[in-house]
Amino acid sequence: MVMAEYMKAIIKNFVDEGMIYRVSGLEFSFIITDYRKMDILSRALKKDDKLLKASMKYGSDVITTNVYMGIALSSDVANATQLIEAARKSLKTALLDQVSTNYIYYKDIK
């Protein structure tokens, strides 16, 4: 339920309709085709860490979970297959304890 609400917000603000895919379990990929939306996402990530927290209130309890993003741009790689691999590598890196944010761009690790 928490992730479903979070995904709705991400889709509403950043992702074109139908451009979000479940990779496995709680891992999703989404495609942003509008560079203006990518710019908005980049600014939001730098400005507000709440974007990387999903929370929902259940009665008097609040459930909060951290969200991690691995971000790759089409300009980082030569083709779609490499783009998917770059995004996966970025996500794995974002999950590392030594990364100070919950997100990382592929260009920062390649």
Secondary structure, DSSP 8 states (H G I E B T S, - for coil): -HHHHHHHHHHHHT--TT-EEEEETTEEEE----HHHHHHHHHHHHH-GGGGEEEEEETTEEEEEE--EEE--GGGSSSHHHHHHHHHHHHHHHTSTT-SSSEEEGGGT-
